[in-house]
Structure formats: structure tokens, C-alpha cells
Amino acid sequence: MKFWLISILIFSGVVILPSYAEPVMNDTGFTIQPYVTGICCSPTTMAFEGNDILVLSKVSGEVHLFRNGVLQDKPVLQENVTSTGEQGMLGITTVGNKVYLYFTASDKMGGHALGKRVYSYDWNGQQLVNKTLVKDLPQTQTYHNGGAMVTSKNGSVYLVVGDAGRFGKLQNHPTGEPDDTSVIFRLVPSGPYYAIGIRNSFGLAIDPVTGNLWDTENGPDWGDEVNLVPPGFNSGWDVVAGPANATQIAMMPNYPGYTYHDPQFSWEKTVAPTGISFTSPQGFGKYKDSVFVGDCNNGNVYRFQLNQNRDGFVFNSPDLAAYKEVKRGHSMKEIVFATGFGCISDVVTGPDGMLYITSLTDGTIYRIVPQNSIEEIFWGTNLYIAIAAIVIAIIVTYVVRRKKYINKVNV
């Protein structure tokens, strides 16, 4: 079965998925916490606005607010969307108090798709207001609409969209005029296509150290990818998925201004990679220079160790080091950081440096924290809170008794 047929089942309003166990860490130095639970209608992506979290619901067109440890009852915004297949409320990013949303607009909730659109809003602390159209993308389909958004270190806003079933120059065919499919846009400030030749993607991230853009990409029945995306990047679709051979490179029509690059990592067997995130410059426990990627097919979170130049990965496994790819039948043990999250739709590093995992199937945002983190010690478990309370009680009792003793002596 082609991956887009599988993903229509995964990302549709009626979800048909295998059941998953509770999430499990492969590194026992970390703990998984259910951080935001009970999120309605298939949460896709999230963004921090200060200490608040804004969460998108694919099916309902709602933006939910998580504040002070509580998922608020009322959404801060609801838009009319159509959510058939991979359509719906899909992407979010922020620049200061400005919030950008990407969704499949409809004339009514669940109605006919008017097109894929990006709007900006102002966040006033309670609601998203001052809706302004940024980009209108008329080519839409029930599949391959992409949706990930990200903001660069200098405040530029990027959006990735898939091929929407189109086959033209932007998909490395000799004919077919560009129609805003299979590309990464720089939306703000606007510019030419940043990248082309992308089949579909649910993940964009900025390296906080270098400022480089990275993505995840979905192959058909093979060739899922993690890419370093320089300006003028050609990912190679529809000629190639995964690493290319010389024959495939020769087949590309060489769209002017764009150059093909092999992925930094790929899976020969489809895993459906989605969200991608870097650890903060301060690190994430012992994983200071790492990239984390989620997948939808297995519920895995993968960890990749960056090389010294931060333009690729290093591996201990001879097979992974030789091919930069998981071949069929080869082990993924080295890179599987955690598992059992159902269909992961987003991976984000929060302002606290912790890793946040959005599960579309569980309606939950999980947080992964190091066991020895300050937050884990003082707030993460009832045991430590109880110990702290006992210590305080002992100190208070001692002080009171000491004071009574001194008063008695003075008398």
C-alpha cells in the first residue's frame, strides 16, 4: 500500500490505527510525563507562547491553550476547516506575539476545501485576534499537504508543503509550470522557493547554534528522509526518494537555481517521520548536540548525534555509519530513544530545555525529562515533595522547641 493511503487513515477524522503500549524510555536516565492530556480531535502541532502552549486540533479547527498546568476549557480560536485525509488544522509557529497558522480552509466546518491558507494573528494573552491572510495556496488534495512551520533565529517564517498529487517542474519533471507544491516557502519576509522536490513533510526545525534549516520527508514505500536544507535545495522527488544513484541524478532536469543533495539519514522501510527538534544549546541531560525525530508508523522517538560541524550525524553502528540509512533487516536500536507514543505528530524542545512529544492518537502531549533535572527532583514526583515537606516540618519543629527552651531558661 502506498504511504499516502496509510496516512489518509492516520490523519483522517476516523482514525484506524493499531493499539500501542504505554510510552517507554530506552534510556533509563530519563522519564516520560503525560504533560497535557485530553486534547480533542487529533492534535497535530504545538507552539510555546511564553510559558503558554498553543495546540492545534486537526479535525475541529481549534487552537487550544494550556496554561498554568491546565488545558483551558474554551479554545482561543476556531476556524472552518475540512479535515478529510491529511487536511485540517496543520501548522503553527510564533514570532513574538505574532502567531502564524496553516490550515485547509473551508466555507463551513467540514465543508468543501477552499484551499490551503496561512494567516497571521496577534496573541493578546487570551485569544488570537487580527486575522490577516499571508499566503493562499489553491492546490490542495486529501493527501501530501505538508504543514510544518518554523521560525528562524532572525524571525523568518518557513512553511513546507507536499506535492498535492501534482507532477511538474517542482517535482523534477521537464514540463508543468510551478504551482506552489513540493516546496519550502520563506513566507516572512517573502522570497523565491527556498527548496523544491519535496514529496511530503511533517517536520521543520532550525538548528539553534548554526541557524541551519532541517526537515523530515516521507517517501512512498521506501526512502523516508532527514535533510539538512540549504537555500536552493532540491530534495529529488519525483525522481528519487532516499539517497540517489548516478542514473537518478542524471534524470533530474536541473531546475535553475536548485541543487540536489542526498539526505543526511534515511529509512529504506517507511516509518513516516514527522516532527524534528534540536536540543537547546544548554543541552538535554547528557544529550547536548542531538536531533530528535518522531514517527507515526511505530510511535518511536529517534535520537541522532550531530557531527562536529553540525551538518550530519555520527554513529557507532558500522551499518548506520556506512550507509547513513537503516537498511531492511538492520537494527535501529542505536537511534531509538523512546517508543510507544502512537502516531507522533510533533516534537518540540520547550523553553525549559525539555522535549515535548505530541501524540495525535493519544490526544496527549508528553514531556521527556532527565531523571536528575531540577524540575523532576522538586516537582516531578510526589515522593520528593513528601520528603521536602518532612524536612521542612522537622526544621520548624526544632525551631519551635528551641525557642521554648530558650524562653524557659531565661525565666
Backbone torsions as a table, in degrees:
resi	resn	phi	psi	omega
1	MET	NA	135.4	177.0
2	LYS	-64.4	148.2	-175.4
3	PHE	-61.9	-35.1	-176.7
4	TRP	-66.5	-27.9	175.1
5	LEU	-68.8	-39.8	176.5
6	ILE	-63.7	-44.1	-175.2
7	SER	-70.6	-25.9	174.1
8	ILE	-61.4	-40.5	176.3
9	LEU	-65.6	-41.2	-176.2
10	ILE	-68.2	-44.9	-172.3
11	PHE	-99.1	12.1	177.7
12	SER	-87.4	169.5	179.5
13	GLY	-65.4	-35.1	176.0
14	VAL	-96.2	101.1	-172.3
15	VAL	-85.6	126.7	176.1
16	ILE	-118.3	103.6	-173.6
17	LEU	-141.7	153.6	171.7
18	PRO	-68.0	155.8	177.6
19	SER	-78.9	150.4	-179.0
20	TYR	-121.8	152.9	174.8
21	ALA	-76.6	176.6	174.3
22	GLU	-63.1	147.2	179.1
23	PRO	-57.7	143.3	-176.5
24	VAL	-133.6	133.6	174.7
25	MET	-84.2	136.1	170.4
26	ASN	-86.8	-16.5	173.9
27	ASP	-108.5	109.6	-175.1
28	THR	-71.4	-2.2	175.0
29	GLY	-80.9	3.7	-178.1
30	PHE	-129.8	156.6	-179.5
31	THR	-125.8	142.3	176.5
32	ILE	-100.8	126.2	177.8
33	GLN	-116.5	128.2	168.1
34	PRO	-68.2	107.6	-168.4
35	TYR	-94.3	-47.5	175.2
36	VAL	-125.9	119.7	-177.5
37	THR	-119.0	164.8	175.5
38	GLY	71.6	29.8	179.0
39	ILE	-79.7	123.4	-174.6
40	CYS	-74.6	148.1	156.6
41	CYS	67.6	43.6	171.3
42	SER	66.6	80.1	177.8
43	PRO	-65.7	132.6	-177.4
44	THR	-103.3	-59.9	-175.8
45	THR	-137.1	167.7	-178.0
46	MET	-143.3	161.9	175.5
47	ALA	-151.3	145.5	175.0
48	PHE	-86.5	136.4	170.4
49	GLU	-124.2	92.2	-167.6
50	GLY	68.3	-128.1	176.1
51	ASN	-91.9	-5.6	176.6
52	ASP	-79.6	154.4	173.3
53	ILE	-118.3	128.1	173.3
54	LEU	-102.7	126.6	-174.9
55	VAL	-123.1	133.0	179.9
56	LEU	-93.9	139.3	172.4
57	SER	-107.8	117.9	-174.6
58	LYS	-57.2	-48.6	-169.9
59	VAL	-79.6	-40.6	-173.2
60	SER	-88.2	-12.5	-177.2
61	GLY	71.9	18.9	-176.1
62	GLU	-97.4	152.2	169.0
63	VAL	-113.7	118.3	-177.3
64	HIS	-99.6	154.0	-179.4
65	LEU	-116.8	127.9	172.1
66	PHE	-110.4	116.7	-174.1
67	ARG	-139.0	135.3	176.6
68	ASN	52.4	40.6	176.8
69	GLY	79.4	7.8	-175.7
70	VAL	-130.7	131.4	171.3
71	LEU	-77.1	117.0	-174.6
72	GLN	-68.6	147.9	-175.1
73	ASP	-65.8	-41.3	-175.6
74	LYS	-101.6	137.3	175.5
75	PRO	-67.4	154.9	178.6
76	VAL	-87.7	-7.9	176.8
77	LEU	-165.0	146.7	168.6
78	GLN	-139.8	129.1	178.2
79	GLU	-117.0	152.4	174.1
80	ASN	-73.9	121.7	179.4
81	VAL	-132.8	158.6	163.6
82	THR	-107.5	134.6	-170.2
83	SER	-118.3	15.6	178.7
84	THR	-62.5	135.5	179.8
85	GLY	62.6	-127.2	-177.9
86	GLU	-96.1	16.3	176.8
87	GLN	-87.4	169.8	177.5
88	GLY	130.2	-156.1	175.8
89	MET	-83.3	113.5	-162.3
90	LEU	-118.9	-35.9	-170.3
91	GLY	-142.2	147.4	178.7
92	ILE	-147.8	143.4	168.1
93	THR	-153.4	162.5	-176.3
94	THR	-130.0	150.1	171.0
95	VAL	-135.1	100.6	-172.7
96	GLY	62.6	-127.1	177.7
97	ASN	-91.7	5.6	177.2
98	LYS	-91.6	130.7	-179.1
99	VAL	-119.6	131.4	178.9
100	TYR	-111.0	132.0	178.6
101	LEU	-123.0	142.4	177.0
102	TYR	-122.2	124.3	-178.5
103	PHE	-155.5	165.4	177.2
104	THR	-88.6	102.2	-175.4
105	ALA	-73.4	147.1	179.7
106	SER	-137.5	158.3	178.1
107	ASP	-72.2	-21.3	175.1
108	LYS	-154.0	165.0	-177.7
109	MET	-61.1	120.3	-179.8
110	GLY	78.0	10.7	-176.9
111	GLY	-87.8	-159.2	-178.5
112	HIS	-68.1	137.1	179.8
113	ALA	-71.1	126.0	176.3
114	LEU	-88.2	-18.0	-178.6
115	GLY	141.2	171.6	175.4
116	LYS	-90.9	133.4	-175.2
117	ARG	-137.7	149.2	172.4
118	VAL	-113.7	128.8	175.7
119	TYR	-123.2	150.4	169.9
120	SER	-105.4	151.1	178.8
121	TYR	-138.5	159.7	171.5
122	ASP	-102.2	133.1	177.9
123	TRP	-95.1	114.8	-178.2
124	ASN	-98.4	10.8	-179.6
125	GLY	96.1	-15.8	-180.0
126	GLN	-129.2	-34.2	-176.9
127	GLN	-145.3	163.7	170.3
128	LEU	-95.7	121.3	-173.6
129	VAL	-129.8	174.3	177.2
130	ASN	59.2	56.0	-179.6
131	LYS	-64.1	127.9	-178.2
132	THR	-136.3	128.8	178.9
133	LEU	-70.4	129.0	178.2
134	VAL	-106.6	-42.3	-176.6
135	LYS	-150.7	131.8	175.8
136	ASP	-111.4	122.4	-176.8
137	LEU	-120.2	96.1	-173.3
138	PRO	-70.1	-25.5	-178.2
139	GLN	-76.9	105.4	178.3
140	THR	-133.2	159.0	-177.5
141	GLN	-153.6	168.6	178.9
142	THR	-72.2	-6.7	-178.6
143	TYR	-141.0	162.4	174.0
144	HIS	57.4	50.4	174.7
145	ASN	-102.4	-3.3	179.6
146	GLY	61.8	-139.2	173.6
147	GLY	137.7	-15.5	-178.6
148	ALA	-67.8	142.3	176.2
149	MET	-130.5	154.5	178.7
150	VAL	-155.0	154.9	177.5
151	THR	-114.0	131.8	-178.6
152	SER	-79.5	175.4	-179.2
153	LYS	-63.5	-27.4	179.8
154	ASN	-96.5	8.9	176.3
155	GLY	91.4	5.0	176.0
156	SER	-73.1	144.8	-177.4
157	VAL	-110.3	130.1	-178.8
158	TYR	-120.0	147.3	177.1
159	LEU	-137.0	137.7	175.2
160	VAL	-111.3	136.4	174.6
161	VAL	-128.7	152.5	-179.8
162	GLY	-90.0	-168.7	-172.8
163	ASP	-79.5	-13.4	179.7
164	ALA	49.8	32.1	178.5
165	GLY	75.4	13.9	-178.0
166	ARG	-96.6	153.4	179.1
167	PHE	-141.1	97.1	179.9
168	GLY	-143.7	-155.0	-177.2
169	LYS	-61.4	-33.4	-179.8
170	LEU	-71.9	-13.5	173.4
171	GLN	-106.1	22.4	176.6
172	ASN	64.4	34.7	169.3
173	HIS	-100.1	154.8	-177.0
174	PRO	-72.4	-20.1	-180.0
175	THR	-129.0	169.1	-179.1
176	GLY	102.0	101.4	-172.5
177	GLU	-66.2	149.8	-179.6
178	PRO	-54.9	134.3	-176.0
179	ASP	-136.7	29.8	175.6
180	ASP	65.6	32.7	174.2
181	THR	-119.9	158.3	178.4
182	SER	58.8	39.1	-174.1
183	VAL	-137.2	163.5	163.8
184	ILE	-108.8	124.7	176.6
185	PHE	-94.3	143.7	157.5
186	ARG	-96.6	107.1	-174.4
187	LEU	-82.1	-41.1	-176.2
188	VAL	-136.1	114.1	-9.4
189	PRO	-70.2	150.9	-176.1
190	SER	-68.9	151.5	-179.5
191	GLY	-162.2	-175.5	176.4
192	PRO	-65.7	169.6	178.0
193	TYR	-53.1	129.2	178.6
194	TYR	-76.7	-34.8	-179.7
195	ALA	-152.1	155.4	179.8
196	ILE	-134.5	178.3	173.3
197	GLY	72.6	30.4	-177.1
198	ILE	-103.6	121.7	-179.4
199	ARG	-67.4	-54.8	176.3
200	ASN	-168.3	155.3	-176.8
201	SER	-155.2	142.7	173.2
202	PHE	-122.9	18.4	-176.4
203	GLY	-149.5	125.1	171.1
204	LEU	-132.6	144.6	177.6
205	ALA	-152.6	152.1	175.2
206	ILE	-109.9	128.8	173.4
207	ASP	-66.9	118.2	-176.5
208	PRO	-68.1	-15.2	179.8
209	VAL	-90.6	-53.8	-176.1
210	THR	-90.1	-22.3	-173.5
211	GLY	81.2	3.2	-178.9
212	ASN	-70.6	148.1	177.2
213	LEU	-92.4	137.1	175.8
214	TRP	-127.6	156.3	173.9
215	ASP	-141.3	166.9	164.5
216	THR	-111.4	148.4	-179.7
217	GLU	-137.9	147.4	-176.7
218	ASN	-101.9	123.6	174.4
219	GLY	-83.9	-179.7	177.3
220	PRO	-74.9	-92.6	173.7
221	ASP	-102.5	7.9	-177.9
222	TRP	-161.5	168.7	166.7
223	GLY	75.1	37.0	168.2
224	ASP	-65.9	150.3	-168.8
225	GLU	-137.6	154.8	161.5
226	VAL	-121.9	124.6	-172.3
227	ASN	-124.3	139.5	160.0
228	LEU	-82.5	127.0	-169.7
229	VAL	-117.0	91.7	174.8
230	PRO	-77.3	164.8	174.6
231	PRO	-58.0	140.3	-178.8
232	GLY	76.1	26.4	-178.4
233	PHE	-79.1	133.5	171.7
234	ASN	-115.7	116.7	-176.4
235	SER	-82.7	-11.5	169.5
236	GLY	101.5	-14.6	179.7
237	TRP	-69.6	137.0	20.7
238	ASP	-106.4	14.4	178.8
239	VAL	-80.8	-36.3	-172.4
240	VAL	-145.3	148.5	167.1
241	ALA	-132.2	130.7	-170.1
242	GLY	83.5	-168.3	-178.9
243	PRO	-66.5	143.4	-176.8
244	ALA	-95.7	152.1	169.5
245	ASN	-99.8	175.7	-175.1
246	ALA	-62.3	-37.6	179.6
247	THR	-62.9	-42.9	-179.8
248	GLN	-67.2	-40.2	178.4
249	ILE	-62.3	-39.5	178.9
250	ALA	-66.1	-23.8	-179.0
251	MET	-77.7	-17.3	-175.8
252	MET	-73.3	136.7	-176.0
253	PRO	-76.6	-0.2	177.0
254	ASN	56.9	67.0	175.3
255	TYR	-58.2	125.9	-171.9
256	PRO	-56.1	133.0	176.3
257	GLY	89.8	0.5	-176.7
258	TYR	-129.0	137.7	-174.6
259	THR	-124.8	134.7	178.4
260	TYR	-73.7	140.6	172.7
261	HIS	-134.6	138.3	173.0
262	ASP	-65.6	154.5	174.3
263	PRO	-66.4	156.2	174.0
264	GLN	-77.2	-21.7	174.8
265	PHE	-159.3	150.5	177.8
266	SER	-149.9	161.6	174.7
267	TRP	-115.1	124.0	178.3
268	GLU	-67.3	-38.6	175.1
269	LYS	-97.6	133.0	-173.6
270	THR	-59.5	132.0	171.9
271	VAL	-118.8	-11.4	-176.8
272	ALA	62.0	67.1	177.5
273	PRO	-65.3	146.6	-178.4
274	THR	-127.8	-106.1	-174.5
275	GLY	-67.4	151.3	179.0
276	ILE	-139.3	140.2	-178.9
277	SER	-153.7	148.0	175.6
278	PHE	-97.8	150.3	169.2
279	THR	-66.6	155.2	177.6
280	SER	-69.4	159.1	179.1
281	PRO	-56.8	-25.5	178.7
282	GLN	-77.8	-11.5	177.1
283	GLY	97.2	175.3	-179.3
284	PHE	-140.6	85.8	-171.2
285	GLY	62.5	-128.7	-179.5
286	LYS	-85.1	-3.0	-176.4
287	TYR	-102.3	80.3	-175.1
288	LYS	-77.3	-45.0	-173.6
289	ASP	-114.6	70.8	-173.7
290	SER	-129.3	156.9	173.3
291	VAL	-121.2	133.7	179.4
292	PHE	-114.8	137.1	-178.2
293	VAL	-132.4	135.9	174.8
294	GLY	-100.9	160.6	172.5
295	ASP	-132.6	160.3	-176.9
296	CYS	-97.5	-30.1	-174.8
297	ASN	-75.3	-33.7	-174.1
298	ASN	-115.5	-13.5	-175.1
299	GLY	71.9	27.1	-178.7
300	ASN	-92.9	148.1	163.5
301	VAL	-109.7	122.4	-179.3
302	TYR	-100.9	145.1	174.4
303	ARG	-118.5	130.7	177.6
304	PHE	-119.2	134.3	178.1
305	GLN	-89.2	121.3	178.4
306	LEU	-70.0	147.9	172.6
307	ASN	-78.3	178.9	-174.5
308	GLN	-62.7	-35.0	-179.8
309	ASN	-84.1	-6.1	-179.6
310	ARG	59.6	34.0	177.6
311	ASP	-121.8	15.1	179.0
312	GLY	-178.4	-173.1	-174.3
313	PHE	-119.8	157.7	173.7
314	VAL	-120.2	147.7	-175.7
315	PHE	-135.1	152.2	171.5
316	ASN	-86.3	-34.3	-179.4
317	SER	-66.2	127.9	177.6
318	PRO	-59.4	-36.7	-179.8
319	ASP	-66.6	-46.2	179.8
320	LEU	-66.3	-40.0	179.6
321	ALA	-65.3	-36.3	-176.3
322	ALA	-75.3	-40.6	-171.1
323	TYR	-106.0	-18.5	-170.0
324	LYS	52.0	36.2	-175.7
325	GLU	-156.9	144.3	170.9
326	VAL	-87.6	105.9	176.3
327	LYS	-73.9	155.8	177.3
328	ARG	-57.7	129.3	179.9
329	GLY	89.5	-11.5	178.7
330	HIS	-84.7	156.5	-176.4
331	SER	-79.2	141.2	172.6
332	MET	-105.9	9.3	-171.8
333	LYS	-53.6	-40.8	-176.5
334	GLU	-61.0	-33.7	-172.3
335	ILE	-101.7	-9.4	-180.0
336	VAL	-82.3	109.9	-175.5
337	PHE	-86.9	-39.7	179.2
338	ALA	-156.8	162.8	-176.1
339	THR	-150.7	168.9	175.2
340	GLY	90.6	23.6	-177.5
341	PHE	-93.7	7.4	-174.1
342	GLY	70.8	-146.4	177.3
343	CYS	-83.5	104.6	177.1
344	ILE	-75.7	129.1	179.2
345	SER	-111.6	-13.9	178.7
346	ASP	-159.1	148.9	174.9
347	VAL	-133.9	124.5	-174.6
348	VAL	-137.3	138.2	169.1
349	THR	-90.8	121.5	-176.5
350	GLY	-80.5	171.4	178.4
351	PRO	-63.8	-17.2	176.0
352	ASP	-86.5	1.5	179.7
353	GLY	83.7	-2.7	-179.7
354	MET	-85.8	163.6	-176.2
355	LEU	-100.8	127.9	-177.9
356	TYR	-114.1	129.5	-175.3
357	ILE	-119.0	120.5	176.6
358	THR	-93.9	124.2	177.0
359	SER	-105.0	114.4	179.6
360	LEU	-64.6	-37.6	-176.9
361	THR	-79.8	-32.0	-177.8
362	ASP	-86.9	-14.6	-174.1
363	GLY	61.8	36.6	-171.8
364	THR	-138.5	143.9	165.7
365	ILE	-105.2	118.8	177.3
366	TYR	-95.0	149.8	173.6
367	ARG	-119.6	132.3	176.4
368	ILE	-106.1	125.5	-176.7
369	VAL	-130.7	147.6	172.1
370	PRO	-64.3	144.5	-178.9
371	GLN	-58.8	-32.9	-175.6
372	ASN	-98.5	15.2	178.9
373	SER	-69.1	151.7	-179.4
374	ILE	-58.6	-40.1	-178.5
375	GLU	-66.3	-39.5	179.8
376	GLU	-64.3	-42.2	-176.9
377	ILE	-64.4	-45.4	-170.7
378	PHE	-96.4	-24.5	-175.9
379	TRP	-128.2	-16.5	-170.7
380	GLY	-73.9	-26.7	-176.2
381	THR	-137.2	148.9	178.4
382	ASN	-65.9	-28.1	-178.4
383	LEU	-59.4	-48.9	-177.8
384	TYR	-68.4	-34.4	177.0
385	ILE	-64.4	-41.7	179.6
386	ALA	-63.2	-43.3	179.0
387	ILE	-60.8	-44.2	179.6
388	ALA	-61.6	-40.8	179.9
389	ALA	-64.1	-40.6	179.3
390	ILE	-63.4	-43.8	179.6
391	VAL	-61.5	-44.1	179.6
392	ILE	-62.4	-42.9	180.0
393	ALA	-61.5	-40.8	178.6
394	ILE	-62.4	-43.6	-179.0
395	ILE	-64.3	-45.6	-180.0
396	VAL	-61.4	-43.8	179.3
397	THR	-60.5	-42.8	179.2
398	TYR	-62.1	-45.1	-177.8
399	VAL	-63.0	-42.5	-179.2
400	VAL	-64.2	-46.5	-179.6
401	ARG	-64.9	-39.0	178.6
402	ARG	-62.5	-40.7	180.0
403	LYS	-65.4	-41.4	179.0
404	LYS	-63.4	-39.8	-179.0
405	TYR	-63.9	-44.6	-179.8
406	ILE	-62.6	-43.6	179.8
407	ASN	-62.0	-39.3	-179.7
408	LYS	-65.6	-42.8	178.9
409	VAL	-62.7	-42.7	-179.9
410	ASN	-63.8	-32.4	178.1
411	VAL	-69.3	NA	NA
